Amino acid sequence: MKTVKKAVSKSNAKDRVQAYRELVSGEYEIDSLVLMIQQLIPIGLMAVEDALQAEVSRLAGERYSRDGNSKRWGSNPGSDFLGNQKLSIRVPRVRDMENNEELELETYHQLQSPHIIDERVFAQVINGISTRKYARAVEKIPETFGISKSSVSRKFIKASTKKMKELNNRDLSDKDIIAIFMDGKSFAENEVIIALGVTLQGEKVILGMIESNTENHIVCKEFLQKLKARGLSDKNKLLFIIDGSKGLRKGIDQVFGKQALVQRCQWHKRENV
């Protein structure tokens, strides 16, 4: 399998040139869908925690309540699947005091199997992020990861909306970006332009995304200007890897000018040929 080559972790001009050459000559597995899912996993875990605690409350009442025969009984390490990725979590325990037995949490049981992510639902999440309608996006995240929408609370929606906003507006000034892959991706009926940065250390970072029916230069220009406003630095030259889109190329030229080095994506070219 093709993997991202690790660039050297120095910052002088000679090493940057070498890193650019490695990026141009290397072949990469850049799966935007997987990377976006990984970005959303922390919010997905919030939904898991919310759903588990909601079931515990139904079984044992509110925390510190002395009513009923079932009691909270600490927690155990466990795991769940968000999509097809297995993650470690803490699983709350509930004990039936009358029958002296532990009660199985149905929510946890449902999360024990890999879940195929519905691209149509995921497209609605991406649409909400790109149009800055974060509450609408986070309401869809539990469903994307196989969690019942009805099992999450208003508290989750409020807290995760804040996290989503932070994710999409995070400061980029601390990222030593040397290259940016830009491309239009289709998710169900939605078209999204994605900018994926590569740091000097070889780390892949989703910089941002914007919904657009076409890769026209006006949309691309505004998108790139917002990335610069968030701290994307062009103090050193940036290598842009794009397909043959004239809109992307014109937007890059207008925003970054001579600080942009543009490379035609070899994989796109190979597929075209």
N, C-alpha and C positions, 0 to 999 in steps of 0.2 A: 504494500500500500504506500502511496506517495505521502510524504509527511513534510511539514514545514521545516526547512533547514534552520538551524540555530545560527543567528548572526553573532559576530563578535561583540563583546560588551564594552568596547571602548568608544570614545566620542570624537577622536580626531578625524580630520578630513579624509586621510588615507583609508582609514577603516570604514568610513561611511561609503566611500567609493567601492570598496570590496564588498560591503554588504549589499549595495545596489546591484552589483554584478551577480551576486549569488541569487538575489531575488529574480532577476531577469532570466538567468539560466536555469534556475531550479523549477521543478514541477511541484505543484501544491494541491493539497486536498483542502479546499476552502469551502466548507459546507455552512452556508449562512443560516440555514434552518436550525442546524444543531447548535450553532453559536448563540442564536437568539433564544433557543430553549434554555440553554445554560444560563443566560442572563436572567431569565424569568424564574429559574428554580428557587431562589430565595423567597420569592413571593408565593410560589407554589407550596413551599414548606410552611409558610405562614398559614395557608389555607388548610393544610393537613393538620397542623396544631389546633386551629380553630374548630375543625370538624371533629377531631378526637375529644377536645374539651367539651364540645356541645353534647356529645353522646354521654360522656361521663356525668355531666350535669343532669341529663335525663334519667340516668340510672341511679345516681347517688345524691341528687339534689345540689343546691348551690354549695360552694365551698364553705366549710365550717358549720354546715347544717347538721343537726342531730336527728333529723327526721328520717324515717325509712329504715329498712334492713340492710341496704347496701352502703358501703363506705369506700371512700378513696383509700388506696393502699399503696401509695408511692408510685414508682415507675420502673420500667426495665428498658435496657437497650433493645432496639429493634431496627427494622428497615422497611422501606416502602419503595414503590416504583413511581416515579413521575415520568410519564411517557415510558420509555424502555430503559431509563437510567435508575439504577438501584442506589438508594441513599440511606445513610444511617439517621435514625431519629430516636427520641425518647418516647416510650409508649406508656401512657398512664394506666394504672391498674385499678380495678374496682372489685371489691370482694363482697359476696353475699354472706353476711354474718350469721343469718339464720341457718343456712344450709352448709356453712363453712366451706365455700368453694369460690373460686375466682370466676368472674363473668367475662366472657369473650366480647371484645369490642367489634361490632359488625363493620364499622368504618375501617378499622385496621385490617380486618380480613379482606375487605374489598381492594385494599391497596397492595396486596401481596403479589399480584400478578402484573407483568408488563402490560402497558396500555398503549395501543396504537393511537397516536395523536391525529385527531380529525383536522385536516388542513383547512376545511371550511371554517371551523370554529377558531383555529389559530389565526386565520386571515382576519377575523374580526378583532382579535387581540392586537395584531399589528396595525390594523386600521385605527384603533383607538389610541395607540401610542403615537403614530405618525401624525394624527390630527389633534394631538394633545387632549383627547377626551379620556383621561386616565381612569375615571370611575367606571366608565363603560368597558374599558379594557380589562380592569381587574375583576370585574364581575364574570368575565369569560374565562379567566385563567383557571379557576378550579375545574370547570368543565373540560378544558383542554387537557388537564392532567388526570381526568377520570374521577373527579370528586363532584358529588352532587351539588349543584348550585344552591339548593335550598338548605344545605348543611352549613353554609358559612354565614357569618353574622354581619350586621352593619359595622361593628367594630373592626372586623377584618377589612371590609371595603374601605373604610376611612383610613386605617393604618397603611394598607397596601397601596392606596392611591397616592399617598405621600411618598412611599418608596418608589413607585413607578415614576413620579415626577422627578425625583432625585436621579433616577437611572437615566432618564432622557435628557437631563440638563446638567449632568455631572461635569466638573471641571476637567479639561483635557490638557491643561498646561503642565501637569506632572508626567505626561506620557511623551517619551522620546520617540515620536513617530518618524519613521524614515520612508515608509511606503503606504499607499492607500489603494486598495482594490475597490473599484466602483462598478456597480452593475445593476440593472433592473431585474427584479425577480417577480415571478407570478405566484400568488397564493390564492387558490380558488379563483374568484373573479377580481381580485385586487392586484394592482401593479404597484410595487414598492421599489424605490431606488435605495440601495444600501451602500454605506461607506464603511469599509472594514480596514482598520489600520494595522500595521505591523511595526512593532518597536525594534530598536536596535538589538534587543536581546532575543528577538524572534517571537514575542508574545503577540497573539492575535486579539484585537480589541474592536468590538463593534462601536464605531464612533457615533453613528446615527442613522436614521432612515426617514424617508418621506414618501407619502403616497402620491403617485403621479401616473396618469394614463400613458404618458410618453416621456422619453428622456430628452425633453427639450431644454435648451440652454438657459432659459429664464428660470425654470424650476431648479436646475442644477446650480446655477449661480447663487440663488437665494439660499439653497441648502448648504453650500460650501461657505457662504458668508456667516451663517449661523454657527458652523463648526469653528470658524476662526474666532467668532465672538465668545465661544466657550473655551478658548485658550489653545486651539490647534495652532502650533507655531510653524512658520515658514522661514524662520531665521536661517536654517539650513535648507538646502533644496529637498523637495519631496518627490518621490517617484510615484506616479500614478499609473496603475495597470487597469486598462479599460478594454472594452470590445471596440468595434468600429463605429460606435455612436458619435455622430458629429455634434450632437447636443451636449454630451458629456465633455467632449474635447473643448468646445467653445466656452462652456461654463468654467472649466478648469483654467483656461487661458485668461479669462476675464478676471478671475479672483486671485490667481497666484502668479500669473505672468511668467517671467523668466525664472522664478523659483520652482516651477513645476517641470519635471522631466516626465514625459509621457511615453509609456511602452504599450504596444498592442499586445493584448493577452494571447499567448501562444496557443493556449487550449481552445479558445474561441476560433482562432484562425485555423487550427487543425480540424476542428469539426466542420467549419465552413468548406474547407477543401475536400 
